[in-house]
Amino acid sequence: MTKRVIAVVTFGFFLSPFAVEAQTGGRPKPGPAPKDLNGNYSFRLTPVTSFAPWYDGTNGKDSGVVTAPRQDILRVGTFVADKNGTVSGHTIATTDDGLTTVVIDFTWSGTYHVNDDGTGTLSISTVNVTDTSCAPAQTAGQCATFEGSESYAFVINNHGEDKLVSLIETDNAGGGAKIFLTGEASRQ
């Protein structure tokens, strides 16, 4: 009789959540991939230059450095993503055209999609830039031309309740020599 009771108690212990926690050292088992970003994030993006500036220009091809448009070279900011796939943010960017550097403070909105494996895309479709967004001040109407729609690929890395989102810029709206931004966003 005693052996039977011990066997039942032991069997029950191995099926309990306490046993799973004890067997995994207190770490939760990896769950399914996240379905959305859902939350407030802060981010920092830094530049990665395309190969175009190093092309030697043979066969009539130009690297595009001289004609490259003004591009952001650093960014910090915040964004809020909801469960419906929409996102809005505030960004402070340092932008450069090879001659002058301008700081732009702007807001934006767009959409995102997350795949079952935690990879996804983020599209910025609306950018709100005014003449007062740039420092130093630019010619009237010029500041708004410095920012536009963008697209990013990302992957969500779950760390318990925390989420870390790794981002890479995927658009090449300016063509030619392109500075792509890459970085991470952390849940606030």
TATA-V394136 format. One record per residue. N is the residue number from 1. OMEGA is omega as a letter, one per 30 degrees, with the letter a starting at -180 (NA if undefined). BURIAL is b if it has 9 or more other C-alpha atoms within 8 Angstrom, else e. D_CENTER is the distance of its C-alpha to the mean C-alpha in Angstrom with 2 decimals. Layout:
# TATA-V394136
N;OMEGA;BURIAL;D_CENTER  N;OMEGA;BURIAL;D_CENTER
This chain:
# TATA-V394136
1;a;e;61.22  2;a;e;59.30  3;a;e;57.52  4;l;e;56.36  5;l;e;54.86  6;a;e;53.00  7;a;e;51.62  8;l;e;50.33  9;l;e;48.76  10;l;e;47.11  11;l;e;45.83  12;l;e;44.48  13;a;b;42.72  14;l;e;40.79  15;a;e;39.51  16;l;e;38.50  17;l;e;34.96  18;a;e;36.44  19;l;b;37.39  20;l;b;33.92  21;l;b;32.52  22;a;e;35.35  23;a;e;34.83  24;l;b;31.09  25;l;e;31.68  26;l;e;30.11  27;l;e;26.65  28;l;e;25.49  29;l;e;25.49  30;a;e;22.23  31;l;e;21.86  32;l;e;20.51  33;l;e;16.90  34;a;b;14.94  35;l;e;15.54  36;l;b;13.07  37;l;b;10.42  38;l;e;13.29  39;l;b;13.11  40;a;b;12.39  41;l;b;9.54  42;a;b;9.64  43;l;b;7.35  44;l;b;8.71  45;a;b;8.10  46;a;b;11.25  47;l;b;13.21  48;a;e;14.22  49;l;b;17.28  50;l;b;18.43  51;a;e;21.89  52;a;b;23.58  53;a;b;24.75  54;l;e;26.69  55;a;e;28.47  56;l;e;32.14  57;l;e;33.02  58;l;e;35.78  59;l;e;37.01  60;a;e;36.27  61;a;e;32.50  62;a;e;30.79  63;l;b;27.60  64;a;b;26.62  65;a;b;26.07  66;a;e;28.82  67;a;e;27.69  68;l;b;23.90  69;l;e;22.56  70;a;b;21.17  71;l;b;17.53  72;l;b;14.99  73;l;b;15.18  74;l;b;13.40  75;l;b;11.27  76;l;b;11.12  77;l;b;10.83  78;l;b;10.49  79;l;b;9.71  80;l;b;11.78  81;l;b;11.35  82;a;b;14.78  83;a;e;16.46  84;l;e;17.43  85;l;b;14.15  86;a;b;13.86  87;l;b;11.36  88;a;b;12.47  89;l;b;11.50  90;a;b;13.24  91;l;b;12.39  92;a;b;14.82  93;l;b;14.68  94;a;b;17.26  95;a;b;18.40  96;l;b;21.17  97;a;b;23.67  98;l;e;25.60  99;a;e;28.13  100;l;e;26.61  101;l;b;23.58  102;l;b;22.51  103;a;b;20.27  104;l;b;18.80  105;a;b;18.04  106;l;b;16.83  107;a;b;15.48  108;l;b;13.83  109;a;b;13.50  110;a;b;12.66  111;l;b;12.30  112;l;b;10.39  113;l;b;12.19  114;l;b;12.14  115;a;e;14.75  116;a;e;17.29  117;l;e;16.02  118;l;b;12.57  119;l;b;10.84  120;l;b;9.73  121;l;b;8.89  122;a;b;7.66  123;l;b;10.41  124;a;b;11.20  125;a;b;14.98  126;l;b;16.59  127;a;b;16.37  128;l;e;19.00  129;l;b;20.45  130;l;b;24.10  131;a;b;26.63  132;a;e;26.16  133;a;b;22.40  134;l;b;23.28  135;g;b;24.98  136;a;e;27.42  137;l;e;28.54  138;l;b;28.62  139;a;e;31.17  140;l;e;31.10  141;a;b;28.57  142;a;b;26.92  143;a;b;23.90  144;a;b;22.67  145;a;e;22.68  146;a;e;20.12  147;l;e;17.01  148;a;e;16.47  149;a;b;14.57  150;l;b;11.51  151;a;b;9.72  152;l;b;6.70  153;l;b;7.24  154;l;b;5.65  155;l;b;8.07  156;l;b;9.05  157;l;b;11.54  158;l;b;14.18  159;a;e;16.29  160;l;e;18.93  161;l;e;17.98  162;l;e;14.95  163;l;b;11.55  164;a;b;9.10  165;l;b;5.68  166;a;b;5.33  167;l;b;3.42  168;l;b;6.51  169;a;b;8.15  170;a;b;11.00  171;l;e;13.32  172;a;e;16.37  173;a;e;17.90  174;a;e;19.96  175;l;e;21.39  176;l;b;23.22  177;a;b;21.80  178;l;b;18.05  179;l;b;15.64  180;l;b;12.24  181;l;b;9.35  182;l;b;7.48  183;a;b;6.51  184;l;b;5.70  185;a;b;5.71  186;l;b;9.23  187;l;b;11.38  188;NA;e;13.98
